[in-house]
Amino acid sequence: MAQPAKNDLEVYKMLTPQLKIVVDYIVQKIWNENRELVRLIVYEAYKPKKYNRTGEFKEAWDTDVDANESTGKIEGEFYFEPSELTPGRPSTDPKDPQYGQHASAIDNFVMTDGLAEVIYEGLAGPAFGHGTQSGKWASKRDAWSKLVKKVGKTNMDKWVAQGMKRAGLKLRKW
């Protein structure tokens, strides 16, 4: 039988590893939801005619979980990771299938750091008028707001309960 904790530090050391599993489970669920929403909202909005998609944007997200057993503090983070994107090769030929991908179509400046904002806020600019296929490539395709709404309280409560079960912890609701 496990010995009861005698102080806060012992409680932290006992629970932190299990709660880290819970938080990791939650951020992974968010990652998966984001991937699906990016596929639907960003990629399925139109089919490009002038370039081949890499599909990297939906994968260019990451998670991190940090746990401190001496304080009991556990933090989970979900974030855009632009280093996962491969900028298009420099080219002067707009018919090159990799021309301008993840880079400015005007000067080939690498746009990976701000790509989420460009896509989500519709900041592509008027370099080619208002885009092709009824302006879909340049229009706002905000998967982030949809993600926040989809996660919401209901899913968060469900994922906490699932994560607790996965970590071997019992959850009692008041």
Buried (B, 14 or more C-beta within 10 A) or exposed (E): EEEEEEEEEEEBBBBBEBBBBBBBBBBBBBBEBBBEBBBBBBBEBBEBEBBEEBEBBBBBBBBEBEBEBEEBEBEBEBEBEBEEBEBBEEBEEEEBBBBBBBBBBEEBEBBBEEBBEBBBEBEBEEEBEEBBBEEBBBBEBBBBEBBEEBBEEEBEEEBBBBBBEEBEBEEEEE
